[in-house]
């Protein structure tokens, strides 16, 4: 992650200016150029976005974990709701 010494702050690659400088003070950030150069060499527009073979962005792993966790939670709440209705009858 690019670090700006004068601002004492980390910047995400998409938070920097297109030329790889700090958006606050304008200093050139050390790792920004190498990261963008690697991305250009690989033919990737944004180095922070992982894409599938057909060019569409992939969902991050933590999003998939969250979907599974929410599904399990909602399934459990459905079971509890059915139990509640059955015991009320």
ABEGO torsion letter per residue (X at the ends): XBBBAAAGBBBBAAABBAAGBBAAAGBBBAAAAAAAAAAAAAGBABAABBBBAAGBBBBBAAAAAAAAAAAAAAAAAAAAAAAAAAAAX
